[in-house]
């Protein structure tokens, strides 16, 4: 009877380890497919041809503001 119960315990441990391993493997595969499908995209807000970019406009505005400012200490 001892051999039979120890064999059952070993089989149960093996089944638990196998289930945990398969669960982890399936989670890794699902994460891989999710990341593969959703690579991510970014949108560049480039101006149309002939339009000055907003960066240039912002730099020009800040340059104008600097000329008029005076600080007295």
N, C-alpha and C positions, 0 to 999 in steps of 0.2 A: 504494500500500500504506500510506503514511503517513496518508492521509485515512481509510482504513478503520480503522486501529488507533486513531486519535484519536477517531473516532466511537464505537468500542467502549468506550474508556476513559470517554468522556463518558456513554454509556448506562449503564455499570456504576456510575459515581458517582451518577447520577440514581436508579438502582434502590436503591442502598444508602441514600441520603438518604430515599427514599420508604418503605423498610422501617423505618428508624429512626423516622420521623415517625408511621407507622401504629402502631408498637409503643408509642410514648409516648402517643398518643391513646387507644389501647385501655386502657393502664394508668390513665390519668386517668379514663376512663369507668368502669372497674371500681372505682376508689377512690370515685368519686362515688356509685355505686349501693350500695357497702358502707356508706358513711356515711349515705346516705339510708335504708337499711333498718334500720340500727342507730343510731337517733337517741339511744338511751340512755334509761334510765328510772331514776328514783330513788324509793326507798321512804321515805315519811315514817312515822315511828313515833309516830303520834298516839295518845294514850290514848283509851279508850272514854269515852262520856259518863258523867260523875259521878266518874271516877277522877282523882286529882291527878296532874299530870304529874311525870315523874322529875326534871325540872329544878327544880321547886318543892321536891321532896323533898330533892334534893341541897343546895339553898340552905338549907333548914331545918336539915339535919344539920350543915352547915359553920357556921351561925350558932350552934348549940348548942355546938359545939366551941370557938368563940372565947370564949365567956363563961367557960369553965372554965380556960382556959390562962393561966398567969402566967409571966412571964419575969423573972428576977433577973440583973442584970448587975453 
